[in-house]
Amino acid sequence: MRRWLWVIVAMVVATVAASLFGGEHKACNAPVEECVKKIMQKHSQTGWLGVDLEKTETGHPQITRVYPGSPAEAAGLKVGDTLLAVNGVDYTKENKEALAKAKEALTPGAEATYLIARQGEKAKVVAKLGGVPREVMAQWIGEHILDSHMQVKVVPK
């Protein structure tokens, strides 16, 4: 818990220092503490699959990373898998509202059925979603602060 608090304190100090010495360049108008609370509140109710995604030319998300020990790994998802649908709702622009509604139901402990494409074949994969791990939450918070409050781009590893 102490390490988590130090990360937040360091981010707040860095934000204040940047605004004092580097000028105001905020893309997010809310105070940092308020942003942190909103992010934590939002994602505490969000089911975590444990993947990083990138949109393909078709608009479907493709898995670029599977976190070790994640629900995705336990379900057998792999880097390169393309997500076609979740719980029967296609990942398409036309289904934006239905997809948003389906994602709301993806809470910690919920089961999600994904239709995937892997090496030209389609398959269904069921994953029991977990809660967002602390280190992932800290990463998301840090990226938001750097990107939206300090105008620093985070370079992926």
trRosetta pair geometry for C-beta under 8 A, 3 or more apart (Angstrom, degrees):
i j d omega theta_ij theta_ji phi_ij phi_ji
1 4 5.6 -55 -156 33 36 116
1 5 6.5 34 151 -18 68 105
2 5 5.7 -55 -151 37 35 110
2 6 6.4 35 152 -20 67 105
3 6 5.7 -54 -149 36 33 112
3 7 6.6 39 151 -24 64 101
4 7 5.8 -52 -156 28 31 113
4 8 6.8 26 150 -14 63 104
4 134 6.4 -74 -91 -176 127 121
4 138 6.4 -124 -127 -85 80 123
5 8 5.7 -55 -152 38 36 110
5 9 6.1 35 152 -18 69 107
6 9 5.5 -52 -140 40 34 112
6 10 6.0 37 158 -22 66 105
7 10 5.9 -55 -147 36 26 111
7 11 6.4 27 153 -20 62 107
7 138 5.5 14 120 -154 165 119
7 141 7.9 97 129 87 118 125
7 142 6.9 -69 175 -72 115 112
8 11 5.7 -56 -150 35 31 111
8 12 6.4 29 154 -18 66 105
8 36 6.2 67 -133 -135 114 159
8 141 7.5 -32 -96 139 83 146
9 12 5.8 -55 -148 36 31 109
9 13 6.3 30 155 -17 66 107
10 13 5.8 -55 -146 39 30 110
10 14 6.2 31 155 -20 65 108
11 14 5.7 -55 -146 38 29 111
11 15 6.3 31 154 -22 64 106
11 32 6.6 -179 126 -176 102 139
11 36 8.0 132 88 -76 141 126
11 141 7.4 -96 -50 135 175 100
11 142 6.3 -135 -91 -113 132 70
11 145 4.8 20 -170 138 123 172
12 15 5.7 -55 -150 34 30 112
12 16 6.4 27 154 -16 65 105
12 32 5.3 172 -106 92 76 146
12 33 6.9 30 -101 -60 125 84
13 16 5.9 -56 -148 38 31 108
13 17 6.1 29 155 -18 66 109
14 17 5.7 -55 -143 39 29 111
14 18 6.1 31 156 -22 65 107
14 145 7.9 89 78 145 115 126
14 150 6.9 -16 132 -88 103 146
15 18 5.8 -54 -146 35 28 111
15 19 6.5 21 157 -15 63 107
15 32 5.1 157 40 -59 171 146
15 145 6.4 -91 -68 -171 121 108
15 149 5.1 -20 -125 140 119 130
15 150 6.1 -113 -107 -65 71 101
16 19 6.0 -60 -149 38 30 106
16 20 6.3 25 155 -17 66 110
17 20 5.8 -60 -146 39 30 108
17 21 5.9 -9 170 13 68 115
18 21 6.7 -72 -131 54 21 85
18 22 4.7 -35 -168 36 64 126
18 25 7.8 -78 149 37 112 100
18 149 7.9 115 70 133 139 84
18 150 5.1 35 97 -127 176 95
19 22 7.0 -46 -80 57 15 81
19 23 7.3 -58 -151 120 45 15
19 24 5.4 33 -143 -92 92 68
19 26 7.5 4 -96 -45 113 105
22 25 7.1 -55 124 3 104 117
25 150 7.4 49 77 -168 104 27
25 151 4.4 -48 125 -10 124 142
26 29 6.6 119 124 -89 125 40
26 148 7.2 30 -165 151 72 64
26 149 5.5 -8 -124 -136 90 52
26 151 7.8 -125 -93 -36 23 96
27 147 7.3 -54 47 138 138 66
27 148 4.7 -106 71 -148 102 60
27 149 7.4 -102 38 -61 74 28
27 151 6.6 124 -24 -80 105 82
28 35 6.1 51 144 -89 148 138
28 144 7.4 38 -37 171 159 92
28 148 3.7 43 -21 158 118 117
28 149 5.6 -48 47 -68 110 73
30 34 4.5 -114 171 90 110 124
30 35 5.1 139 95 -58 117 85
30 38 7.4 17 130 -1 165 142
31 34 4.6 90 62 7 83 106
31 35 7.1 -149 95 -8 42 86
32 35 5.6 -56 -151 35 33 113
32 36 6.3 35 154 -21 67 104
32 145 6.0 45 -137 -119 108 108
32 149 5.8 42 -89 -112 96 165
33 36 5.7 -51 -149 33 32 113
33 37 6.5 32 153 -17 64 105
34 37 5.8 -55 -150 37 32 111
34 38 6.3 31 153 -18 66 107
35 38 5.7 -57 -147 38 31 110
35 39 6.2 29 157 -19 67 107
35 141 7.8 134 123 -146 95 81
35 144 6.1 -168 161 132 126 131
35 145 7.1 147 98 -81 141 76
35 148 7.3 175 -137 90 155 136
35 149 7.4 -140 16 -52 163 125
36 39 5.9 -56 -146 36 28 109
36 40 6.3 24 157 -15 64 110
36 141 5.6 47 -122 -147 81 124
36 145 7.9 12 -69 -63 92 114
37 40 5.9 -60 -146 40 28 108
37 41 6.0 27 157 -20 65 110
38 41 5.7 -56 -143 38 28 110
38 42 6.1 28 159 -19 65 109
39 42 5.9 -56 -145 37 26 110
39 43 6.1 2 166 1 64 115
39 137 7.5 140 134 -164 105 85
39 140 6.2 180 -178 119 130 110
39 141 5.4 158 94 -93 153 82
39 144 6.2 -153 -78 8 147 162
40 43 6.4 -69 -139 49 23 95
40 44 6.0 34 161 -36 64 107
40 137 6.5 61 -109 -172 75 128
40 141 7.4 13 -55 -78 85 125
41 44 6.0 -49 -144 20 24 114
41 45 7.6 5 161 -2 54 104
42 45 6.9 -86 -178 40 29 97
42 46 6.6 25 141 -30 68 118
43 46 4.6 -51 -141 27 52 124
43 132 4.8 -12 160 7 111 158
43 137 6.0 169 101 -113 142 97
43 140 6.9 111 -54 78 164 160
44 131 7.3 3 -153 -155 52 109
44 132 7.3 -97 -91 35 35 110
45 107 6.0 -46 177 -126 68 99
45 108 7.7 -121 -156 1 29 94
46 106 7.1 18 -162 101 63 90
46 107 7.2 -103 -133 -118 14 50
46 108 7.6 62 91 -40 31 82
46 132 6.1 34 76 -37 100 117
47 106 4.1 -114 42 154 123 75
47 107 5.0 90 -46 124 98 6
47 108 5.2 175 -102 -65 67 37
47 109 7.4 -117 -107 30 107 44
47 110 5.3 -81 -77 43 150 105
47 112 7.0 154 113 -32 150 126
47 129 3.1 30 -178 144 117 152
47 130 7.1 110 -162 51 70 26
47 131 7.7 -71 -124 -89 43 36
48 70 7.3 -102 133 -150 98 102
48 71 6.9 138 101 14 68 120
48 108 7.1 11 11 -94 81 85
48 129 6.0 135 50 -173 39 90
48 130 5.0 -46 64 76 98 77
48 131 6.1 30 9 137 116 15
48 132 4.5 143 -63 -84 133 57
48 133 7.1 -155 118 -8 171 70
48 136 7.0 111 -140 86 144 159
49 70 6.9 53 139 161 44 120
49 71 5.6 -98 -147 75 42 111
49 72 4.9 66 158 -58 84 102
49 77 7.7 18 168 23 112 160
49 112 7.2 -64 -90 55 108 144
49 127 5.9 62 -134 115 88 155
49 129 6.1 -50 -74 -114 59 90
50 66 6.5 49 123 -165 94 61
50 67 4.0 -109 -173 44 95 110
50 69 7.7 -139 -146 88 153 55
50 70 2.2 162 168 -167 165 142
50 71 5.4 151 6 37 120 69
50 72 4.3 -146 74 12 95 104
50 73 6.5 -65 111 -6 140 87
50 130 7.2 39 -43 37 111 116
51 63 4.8 -65 -164 -130 132 101
51 64 7.8 118 174 42 87 55
51 65 6.3 154 -160 83 56 60
51 66 5.5 -21 -104 -101 83 59
51 67 7.0 -130 -73 -2 33 84
51 70 7.2 168 -46 120 60 157
51 72 4.8 112 -49 -78 100 168
51 77 6.5 -59 -74 117 134 143
52 63 7.3 101 70 -159 52 59
52 64 4.9 -60 98 67 98 94
52 65 3.9 33 29 41 110 107
53 61 3.9 -3 -172 -173 131 120
53 62 6.6 136 -155 63 72 35
53 63 6.2 -44 -99 -97 69 44
53 64 6.6 145 -122 9 15 92
53 83 7.3 -36 -123 11 129 127
54 61 6.9 131 62 -153 25 69
54 62 5.5 -33 66 61 79 89
54 64 4.9 59 -7 -38 110 130
55 59 6.1 -21 -165 -143 110 35
55 60 7.3 140 -150 74 63 25
55 61 6.0 -49 -92 -94 53 59
55 62 7.5 103 -152 11 9 83
56 59 6.9 -47 68 21 71 17
56 60 5.2 -9 37 63 114 76
56 61 7.4 164 -5 -118 85 10
56 62 5.0 82 -53 -27 106 117
56 82 6.2 -14 -19 -125 147 122
58 82 7.9 49 55 -173 127 143
59 91 7.0 -174 122 131 86 89
59 92 6.3 76 102 -128 135 53
59 93 6.1 -75 -162 -33 158 91
60 82 5.0 60 119 176 127 107
60 83 6.0 -171 179 73 95 59
60 84 5.9 -18 -134 -98 140 50
60 91 5.0 102 -123 89 70 125
60 92 8.0 -22 -74 -75 77 62
60 117 7.7 56 124 19 159 120
61 82 7.2 158 90 -156 41 62
61 83 4.8 0 69 42 93 114
61 91 6.2 -103 8 -173 86 159
62 80 6.9 -20 -178 -151 107 25
62 81 7.1 167 -154 88 65 39
62 82 4.7 -33 -99 -100 81 76
62 83 7.4 -162 -86 10 30 74
63 66 6.2 28 172 -60 129 87
63 72 7.4 161 -130 -173 140 143
63 77 6.0 158 -74 160 167 112
63 78 6.9 140 86 99 140 33
63 79 5.5 -131 115 -120 97 38
63 80 6.6 -33 69 29 89 25
63 81 4.7 22 20 56 123 85
63 82 7.6 -138 4 -77 76 29
63 83 7.3 96 -42 -32 88 95
64 79 6.3 32 -162 -143 21 94
65 79 6.4 15 -90 -98 25 106
66 70 6.4 -149 177 50 72 128
66 72 4.9 -139 -142 111 96 122
66 73 5.3 128 156 -72 116 81
66 77 5.8 171 -107 98 128 92
66 78 6.5 -67 -26 -127 146 28
66 79 6.0 -119 -7 -50 97 75
67 70 3.9 90 74 -40 95 131
67 72 6.9 94 38 44 76 116
67 73 6.9 -106 81 -26 52 116
67 136 7.6 -35 -99 -79 162 127
68 73 6.3 54 -136 -59 31 164
69 73 6.4 31 6 51 10 144
70 73 4.9 104 54 4 75 98
70 74 7.1 -137 100 -1 44 88
70 130 7.2 -135 -155 25 62 131
71 74 5.5 -56 -146 40 35 113
71 75 6.1 31 156 -18 68 109
71 127 4.6 99 149 178 105 108
71 128 5.8 -135 -138 76 119 54
71 129 5.5 -137 34 -114 176 32
71 130 5.1 -175 -38 -10 114 95
72 75 5.8 -61 -146 40 28 107
72 77 4.2 -61 -174 50 89 128
72 127 6.1 -6 -89 -122 45 150
73 76 7.8 54 178 -63 29 20
73 77 7.1 -76 -72 53 28 80
74 127 7.1 117 76 -136 92 85
74 128 7.6 -44 95 43 136 89
75 114 7.9 85 142 27 149 118
75 125 5.1 95 155 169 114 107
75 126 6.4 -151 -136 85 115 40
75 127 3.7 -63 -52 -89 152 88
75 128 7.8 168 -67 14 107 59
76 125 6.1 -141 68 -134 96 120
77 81 5.4 -110 -161 37 82 157
77 114 7.4 22 -87 67 122 151
77 116 7.1 177 -120 -81 91 161
77 125 5.9 122 -69 143 85 165
77 127 7.1 -18 -22 -68 120 134
78 81 5.3 113 60 -29 67 108
78 118 6.9 74 51 -126 113 128
80 118 7.0 86 110 -133 95 77
80 119 7.9 40 133 -50 126 74
81 116 4.7 -13 -176 -170 111 133
81 117 7.1 150 -163 70 60 47
81 118 5.1 -26 -109 -83 81 97
82 116 6.3 140 71 -163 48 72
82 117 4.3 -12 58 53 107 100
82 118 7.6 -175 22 -67 72 50
83 86 6.8 6 -179 -53 120 93
83 91 5.7 79 113 -21 93 151
83 114 5.7 -66 -132 -162 94 118
83 115 7.6 98 -166 73 56 56
83 116 5.9 -40 -101 -103 46 78
84 90 6.5 -42 159 -135 71 76
84 91 6.3 -152 -175 25 21 102
84 114 7.9 119 43 174 67 75
84 115 4.4 -64 70 103 107 99
84 116 6.3 171 6 -107 92 20
84 117 5.8 90 -45 -25 117 94
84 122 7.0 -25 9 -130 156 107
85 88 6.2 -11 160 -156 129 9
85 89 5.8 162 -160 75 89 33
85 90 4.7 -47 -93 -93 98 46
85 91 6.3 -148 -86 -11 38 76
85 114 7.0 159 84 -156 54 48
85 115 4.0 26 45 33 97 116
86 89 5.9 -24 66 57 67 89
86 91 7.2 67 -5 -57 90 95
86 99 7.5 86 46 -141 107 82
86 102 5.7 143 94 138 100 132
86 103 7.3 62 87 -78 146 70
86 106 7.3 -17 159 -70 139 133
86 112 5.7 -18 -163 -176 102 113
86 113 7.2 141 -161 77 49 51
86 114 5.5 -18 -102 -101 71 71
86 115 7.8 -133 -63 18 31 74
87 102 5.2 -178 63 -158 120 116
87 105 7.1 -28 16 79 174 130
87 106 8.0 -151 -15 -69 132 95
87 112 6.0 -79 -46 -147 97 71
87 113 5.6 106 -87 47 50 85
88 102 7.9 -159 62 -116 71 139
88 113 7.4 38 -32 78 70 115
89 95 5.7 163 -179 171 91 139
89 98 5.0 -164 -140 132 126 105
89 99 5.3 173 139 -90 128 61
89 101 8.0 170 -92 68 165 87
89 102 4.3 -146 22 -37 149 157
90 94 8.0 14 85 67 118 96
90 95 5.2 143 70 -4 80 156
90 99 7.8 -74 84 -75 43 108
91 95 7.3 -115 -119 67 11 126
91 99 6.5 90 -112 -117 52 140
92 95 4.8 81 59 15 83 101
92 99 7.9 178 45 -46 50 134
93 96 6.0 -3 -170 -49 44 104
95 98 4.6 -63 -168 55 85 111
95 99 4.9 92 124 -33 95 100
96 99 5.8 -59 -143 37 21 112
96 100 6.4 24 157 -21 61 105
97 100 5.7 -51 -148 32 31 112
97 101 6.5 29 153 -16 64 105
98 101 5.7 -54 -150 38 33 112
98 102 6.3 35 151 -20 66 106
99 102 5.5 -51 -144 37 33 112
99 103 6.3 34 154 -21 65 105
100 103 5.8 -55 -149 35 29 112
100 104 6.8 40 149 -29 61 99
101 104 5.7 -45 -156 20 34 117
101 105 7.4 30 150 -15 60 100
102 105 6.0 -58 -165 31 38 110
102 106 7.3 43 141 -30 65 102
103 106 5.3 -46 -157 18 46 119
105 110 6.4 161 148 -154 73 162
106 110 5.7 -150 -141 76 38 139
106 112 5.5 22 -118 -78 103 131
106 129 5.9 118 -177 -49 83 166
107 110 4.9 94 54 -18 67 122
107 129 7.1 146 92 86 26 135
108 129 6.0 -124 -119 115 35 95
108 130 6.0 3 -137 170 89 28
108 131 4.1 9 -107 -71 142 73
109 128 7.0 -19 -156 -178 32 94
109 129 6.8 -35 25 74 19 80
109 130 7.9 65 -52 -113 45 34
110 128 7.5 176 93 -151 29 58
110 129 5.2 4 61 34 76 118
111 126 5.8 2 -175 -174 109 102
111 127 7.1 161 -152 82 61 37
111 128 5.3 -35 -95 -96 74 66
111 129 7.4 -172 -96 0 21 81
112 126 7.2 163 82 -151 40 55
112 127 5.4 -17 60 61 90 87
112 129 5.9 57 -6 -42 113 110
113 124 5.8 -5 -175 -170 101 107
113 125 7.3 156 -156 78 53 39
113 126 5.1 -23 -99 -97 73 78
114 124 7.0 153 79 -155 46 55
114 125 4.9 -18 62 62 98 92
114 126 7.7 177 19 -84 71 28
114 127 6.8 18 -3 4 113 109
115 122 6.3 -1 -178 -171 94 106
115 123 7.6 166 -153 84 53 32
115 124 5.8 -31 -97 -97 63 71
116 122 7.0 159 83 -151 43 57
116 123 5.6 -22 62 63 91 80
116 124 7.6 147 16 -105 78 21
116 125 5.7 13 -1 4 125 117
117 120 7.3 9 -177 -106 97 9
117 121 7.2 156 -154 79 59 35
117 122 5.6 -34 -97 -94 67 68
118 121 5.8 -29 70 65 72 86
118 123 6.2 -22 22 18 113 118
130 133 7.7 22 119 -48 126 81
132 136 5.3 -123 -176 86 86 119
132 137 5.1 104 127 -63 117 95
132 140 7.9 -31 -178 4 141 142
133 136 4.6 88 62 9 84 105
133 137 6.9 -151 95 -7 41 88
134 137 5.6 -56 -146 38 31 113
134 138 6.2 33 155 -21 67 106
135 138 5.6 -48 -144 35 33 114
135 139 6.5 39 152 -23 62 102
136 139 5.5 -50 -151 32 34 114
136 140 6.5 33 151 -18 65 103
137 140 5.8 -54 -149 36 32 110
137 141 6.3 30 153 -17 65 107
138 141 5.7 -54 -145 38 31 111
138 142 6.1 31 156 -19 65 109
139 142 5.8 -58 -146 39 28 111
139 143 6.2 27 156 -19 64 107
140 143 5.8 -55 -146 37 28 110
140 144 6.4 30 154 -20 63 105
141 144 5.8 -55 -151 34 30 111
141 145 6.4 27 154 -16 65 106
142 145 5.8 -56 -148 37 31 109
142 146 6.2 25 157 -13 66 109
142 154 7.9 104 119 -96 90 139
143 146 5.9 -57 -143 42 30 108
143 147 5.8 16 163 -8 67 116
143 154 4.9 -58 -126 -14 88 160
144 147 6.1 -64 -137 47 23 101
144 148 5.3 -19 179 18 65 122
144 149 7.6 52 133 -6 67 100
145 148 6.8 -64 -114 53 15 85
145 149 4.9 -34 -160 34 57 125
145 150 6.5 38 147 -3 70 108
146 149 7.4 -14 -51 51 9 82
146 150 5.3 -49 -141 53 42 118
146 152 4.5 -71 -175 71 92 103
146 153 7.7 138 138 -103 109 2
146 154 5.5 98 91 -58 141 98
147 150 7.8 30 2 52 12 76
147 151 7.6 39 -166 -109 30 24
147 152 7.0 -92 -76 68 38 56
147 153 6.8 54 -106 -111 82 43
147 154 6.3 -61 -56 -6 100 100
